[in-house]
Amino acid sequence: MFNLASRRISFIFYMVIIMASSFAIPEFSKAEQTEQAEDSAIILMYHRFGEEKFPTTNITLQQFDAHLEELKKEKYNIAPLDDIVTALKNKIKLPPRTIAITIDDAYLSIFHHAWPKLKAANFPFTIFVSTKPVSQNNANYMTWQQLRDMASDPLVSIGHHGHTHDHLSYMTEDQARKDIAAATAIYEKELGSFPDIFAYPYGEFSPMLENILKEMHIKAAFGQFSSGASSHSNLFGLPRFALNEKYSNMDRFRLIANARALPAYDILPISPVIKENPPQIGFTVEKNIRGLSAMSCYPSHLGKAANITRIGKNRIEVRFDPPLPKGRSRINCTMPGPDKRWYWFGLPFFVK
């Protein structure tokens, strides 16, 4: 395994080559270029490790060990989250199977179990920390000193997760702004600076929250819904695959780790906060993507696939009944891709 410095140098060198290729005479066919770089990244999300009392947010240590063994295979590129954000923002293609590892909520089991295993694997990762439970010295959470110890590790980066870990999308604009600002002040006091990458508590986001984060100099923000990320993705509503005891078997994990982002744009509805229910869902897929007739889209509240209509060659419209229930829902659209990998495109929905 390369050390982190080597990984970052290789990654930066790779991006420079890709950028330069637009100004040089191509040396590869389009097919070969597709195999060597792709507009896609997979972002994994964990919470607790070896805390079997909390199965909905926990992953067993045996499951986590199996995930890490899979990710050690040469075909995967485990990259710092910040590097992936930079690539997506600047529309720079990434090495195939580029993956980032993220962990939410600063639970103590991260310090005792996840960090040593990730360090041994030489994998970079990001911890999104809500400041209130840490500042209250909650026994289930790390201390600020432990977080400082982790932040001194070149493999570890700290992400913004708000202060209270309450539902920001249910707050007024002033309340949400105060919650985020309170966390920012505590990061600056305890860590010397504030993180500029944000994870929404419970994965819930809205245009209001996006505007607040932009004003506060946050450069990207993450939800909790299954999808590959691409340069078409909203930088303030980026997807992450949530993993827990129930959804961490190796067949599913390999499917996720080998998935590709479906290059979709002109996405409707614009906001994940749903007012028209059921929503009118639509998106356009890049023209070079073939096999759209094999796509299936599954809303999380139904036990069957939704109805899909193709308009022209590459516009997809998705319709279903009954309406979405209150709370969080999502839709997953998948289809076979090249090299026996699956395209995976998802959208979250929030019904207040």
N, C-alpha and C positions, 0 to 999 in steps of 0.2 A: 504494500500500500504506500502511496505517496503521502508525505506530510502535508499539512494544510497550506503552507507557503507554496509548495510545488503545485498543489491543486489550483490555488488561486492564480499562479503565474500561467499555468497551462490553460486555465479558463480564459484569462485575459488575452493570452496569445491567440486562442481559438477565436475569440470575438473579433480581434483585430484582423485576422485572416478572412473571416466572413465579411467584415465591412469592406476590406480592400478588394474582395472578389467582385464587387459591383463596379469597380473601376478597371478591372483587368480582363483580359480575354479568358473566357472560361476554359478550364482544362478538363472538365468532367461533363458527361451528359447530364440532362435534367434528372434522370433516374438515379444516377450516382450521387448527385448533389442532394437529392431527397434522402438518400440513405445516410449521408454524412452529417446532415444538419436538419433541424425541424423547428417550426414555430410552436413549441410545446414544452410544458413543464408540468410535473406532478408534485403536489405539495401535500405532505402527510401531516396529520394532526393527532397528537396524543394528549392525555391528561395525567393519569395515575399509573403507577407501575407496582405490581405485586400487592395491591390493596383490594383483595377479593370481596370486601364488604361493599364495594361500590362498583358492581359489574358494568353499569351503563357508561362509566367514565374510565374504568380501569382496563389495563391489559396485563395478563399474567406474565411473569418473567420468562416462562418457557415460550410463550407466543412472541415476546419481544426478541428473545434470542434467535428464534427462527426467522423473524423479519430481518434482523441484522445480518444473519448468515446469507440470506438471499441477496441483500443489497451489497454485500462484499463482492459479488460476481462482477467480472470485468466489464460486462455490458452496461452497467449502471454508472451514471455520473452523479454523485452526491455533492451538491453545490450549496454554498451559503445562500440563504434566502435573499439577502441584499443583492447578490450578483444576478439572481433570476429576475428580481424586480427591475434592475437596470437594463437587462436584456429585453424584457417585455416592453418597457417604456420606450426603448430606442429601436424596437423592431429588429433586433439582432437574433438570428437563429441560434439555437442551442445544440449541444451534442445530443445524440439520441438518448432517450430514457434519462433525462435530467430530472433529478428529484431533490426536493428540500424537505427537511425534517423540522417540524414545529411542535412545541409543547405548551399547553395553556395552564395558567393558574398557579404556578409556583408551589405545587404540593411538595412536601418533604421527601416523598418517595423519588422525586426527580433527582434530588441531591444524593440520596443513598444508593439508588439503583440505576436510573437512566444515565446519569452523567458518567459514572465509571464505565459502563458498557459502551456508550457512544465514544468516549475518549479512547478506549481500547481499540475500537474500530476505526479511529481517526476520522469520524464523521462530524462535520459542522452542523450546528442546529441552533434554533432560536426559541427562547422562552418568553412567552407573553405574560407579563406580571401585572395583576391588579394590586394596587398599592395598599388598599385598606386592610385586608386580612394580614398582610405581611407586617404592616405598621402596628397592628393590634397584637402582635406576637401570638397569633393563632397557632396552637400546637400542631395542627395538621399541615402548616405551611413552613417554608424556609424563612430564615431570618434575613435581614438586610446584609449582615456580615457573610452569610453563606452565599447570598446572591453576588456580593462583591467578589468573593472567592471564585465563583463560577465565571463572572464577567472578566476576570483576569486571564482566563483560558482563551487562547486564540480561536478555539473551535466554537466558543459560545457567544451569542449575541442576545441582548435583552430587547424585547419588544413592548410596546405600549398596549395596555389592556384596560385603560380607564382606572377609576378609583374604587368604586363600590362593587363592581361587577353586577350592577342592576341592569334592567332592560333599557338601554339608552333610547331605543326607538319609541318607547312609551313615555319618555320624558318630554317636557317642553324644551324648546330650543335653549332657553336660558339654563334650565337644569342640566341638560346634556353638556353644555359648554362648561359649566362649573365643575361637573364631575371629571371631565377630561383635563381641565386646567389644574384641578387639585392633584391629579396623578402626575402631571408634568412637573409641578413644583416639587413633589416628593422625590421623583427620579433625580432632578437636578441636585437636591440636597443629599440624597443617599448615594448616588452613582456618579455625580459630577456633570451629567448631561442628561437630556431626555431623548428617548428613542423616537425615530421618525418613521417607524413602521408600526401599524396599529392592527389589532385583532378585535373585532366586535364581540362583546360578551353575548353568548348564545348564538353568535353568527348573524344577529339581526342588524340590518343596515337600511338606510334610506337616503334620499337626496339631501334632506336636512343635515344628517350626520356627515355626509360626504362634504358638504360645503363648510361645516365647522372644522373638519380635519384639515381641509385645504388652507383655511385661514390660519390654522395653528401650525402650519409648516410640516404636516405629515405628508409623506410622498406616496404611500400606498397603504391599503387596508384590506383585511381578509375576513371572509365569512366562514361558514361551516356547511358546505354543500359539495356534493360529488361532481367533479368536472376537471378536465384538464384545463390549464391556463395557457393562453396564447396572447399575442400582441393585440388581438381584437378584444380581449377581456377588459372590463372596467377595472382600472387600477385601484379603485376604491370599493370594489366588490369582488375581490379575487377568491377563487374557490380553494377549498381544502378537503381532502378525504379524511373524515373522522373515523378513528379506529378504536374499538373497545373489544371486550371479551367475545361478544356475540358476532361481531363483524371483522374478525381478525384471522380466520382460518387461512391457510397458505394458498389455497386455490383462489380465494378472493384477493388476497394480498398480491399475488403474482399478476392477476388480471389488472389491478390498479397500477402496480409498478410498471407494467408494460403498456399501459394505455397511452393514447395520444389525444391531444386537444383537437376537437373538431373546429376548423377555422370558420367561425360563424360571426356574422355582423348584422347590422340593422335589426337588432333584437327588440322584440316587443313582448310584454310591456316594458316600458323604459324603467319604471320603478318596481322594486320587489314588493312594496307595500300595496296590497291589492284593494282596489275600490270597486272595480267591475268584477263580479264573481259569478261563474268561473271566468278567468281571464282569457283574453284573446292572445294566444301565444304564436309568435312567428319569428323566423330568422332566415337569413340568406347564407348559403355555404359557398365558399370559394369555388370557382368554376372548374378547377383542376381536380376536385374531389369527385370520384365516381362511386357508383353503387348506392346512391341515396335511396333507391327502392328497398334496400335491405334494412333501413333504419326503423327502430322501434322506440317509442317514447312512453315511459311509465310514470304517471303521477303517483306520489307517495300515498295518497288516500284511496287509491283504487286498487283492486286486485287484478287489473287487466290493463292492456295497452290502450293509449288514447288513439283517436282517429287522426291520421296524418293526410294532409293534402299537399301535393307538390304543385307550385305555380311556376310555369316555365320549367327550366332545367334544375334550378338551384335554390328556389324559395320554398321554405317549409312552413306550413301552417298546422298548428296542433289544437285540437278541440276535444273537450270531454265534459261530461256531466257525471255526477252532481257537482255542486260548487265546492270549493276548498273549505275545510273546516277552520274554525278559529285557531289562531296560533301559527306555528311554523309548518310549512309544507314545501315540497320540491318536485321537480320533474327531472328524470334522467333519460336522455336520448343517446342510444348507442348504435353502432353499426360496425361490421367488420372492416378492417383496414389492411394495409400492406404488411407483409412479414408476420401474418397471423396475430397482429395486434389489433385492438379495438379502439375506434374513435369514441370519445366519451364527452358529451356536452350536457351540462346540467344548469338548472335555474332554481333559485330559492323564491319562496313566496311567503309573505307575512300578512295574515288577516287579523286585524285588531279586534 
